[in-house]
Amino acid sequence: MKLNKEKFKLYRLRSGYTQEELAAKFGISKQAVQRWESGASNPRKSLLPTLANLFNCLQSDFCDIESEEEEETLRAIITKAKSLNLTERNQVLQYLTKNY
């Protein structure tokens, strides 16, 4: 998945975060968020699930899927995730954040 800079900025704004506030949530600089939104760089893949959770959306809402195989894998993951309760979702999110 590759970050779609326009969609990412839209979801950040809809979620009510400034670049500074979002940066503070992740212990990074405002300039890092600016680089994401300009397309100069991308967030670590490990941050994508947390960003999606923070924006109350799916990663695919602000990222572009690069292959059909990737899309099928994401659909399977989303289907499984929808069956998890809140505690299980948080456990998965913590694991992904820690390990990826």
N, C-alpha and C positions, 0 to 999 in steps of 0.2 A: 504494500500500500504506500502511496505517496500522498503527502499532505497537499490538499487543494487550498492555496493561500486565501482565496476569496471566501470560500465556504468557512474556513477556519475562523477568519476574522468575523464573519457574520454570526457564527455560533458564540464566539467570545462576547460580542456586543449584546446579543440576545440574552446571554446569561448574566449580563450586568457587570462584567469584569473589565477593568482597565488593563492595559498592558502591564502596568506596575503591580496591580493586585494579582494578576495571574502569575507573573514572575515570582512574587513573594510566596505564593502557594507552593511553588516547586523549588524555592531556594536558588533561583537563577536570576540573571539580570534582565532588565526591561529590554535591553538590546537583543537578547536571545529571542524574545517573543517578537520583536520587530523583524529580526532576520527570518523567522518562520513566516510571518505575514508578507514579507517582501519576496519570498521564494529563494532567498540566499542560502538558507539551511532548513533542515527539518528537525523536529523534536526526536529524541530517542524513541525507538519503537516501544520501549517499556512504558513510556508516558502516555501513549495513545489510549489505553483502556481507562486510565485515571482521568484524562482530559474528557473522554466521552462521558464518563460518569459525572464529572463536574458540570458538563454542558447539558446533561440529561438527554443524551442522544447516542447514536451508534457511531463507532469509528468511521464507518463507511459514509456517514453523513458529512464529514469534513475531510475525508481522504478519497482519493481516486483508486479504484481497483485496477490493478495492472494486468491481470490475466483471468481467463475463465476458470482455471483451476483454483485460483485464489478466491474467486467469488463463490464457488461451490463450497470450499472449506469454510468460508465465513458464514454462509447460510447454515451449515451444519452446527457451527459453534453457537450462532444466535439461537437456533432452535433449542439446543441443549440449555443455553443460559436462561431462556425463558421459563424453563421448568424448575429452576433453582429458586429456593426461598432467599430472602434478603441476607440471612446469615451466611448461607452457602455462596452467594454472589460476592459478598465482602471477603470471604476467605479466598476465593479464586482471584479477586482483584489484588489482594495483599500478596498472594503467591506470585502473580505475574509482575507486579511492581518490584518485588524483591529479586526475582530471578531473571527478568528480561529488561 
